Amino acid sequence: MTESPLIREFYDAFQRAEFDRWDPIADAEMVINTPLGFGVSGLQALKDFAGQLYDLAWRIDLVDEHLALDADGNGRGFISFCLNWKHTKVFLGFEPTGREGTSIETLIFTLAGGRITQIDVSENTLDLVMYEAELGWPIPDNVHPDALLTGVDRR
């Protein structure tokens, strides 16, 4: 596997909470689609949420990565990481409980001109989402993201 400098820069900045390192590689007005609420906009919103995750995690492991760009820097990529977490600080406004677990997350990137313009977040394990719901964090339902292709309706 060939590593991508852009992907590794994004990951390394995340695991070290050096979010300003994202400024040269991400669009300030990026769109962020997440199970916690679709249609969030802006790099600052991503930095704010990433700070919450950083405070929750005691280690963030890179699990997988891929990037496919054309000669103009347009394309798609992803990173998957394992968030090893323990709730020892205030998280999303909730006081620490000491609960801990792991959560596999995947960020799917859309890039234009070599910069991240959209991130689609996928929760691959549900322990963190379930924990957030148990704490009372509002988890939206009936979310319908834009599809690349619409599947066959079998109703």
Secondary structure, DSSP 8 states (H G I E B T S, - for coil): ----HHHHHHHHHHHTT-GGGGTTTEEEEEEEE-TT-TTEE-HHHHHHHHHHHHHHEEEEEEEEEEEEE-TTS-EEEEEEEEEEEE--S-BTTB-----EEEEEEEEEEEEETTEEEEEEEEESS-HHHHHHHHHT-----S-----SS------
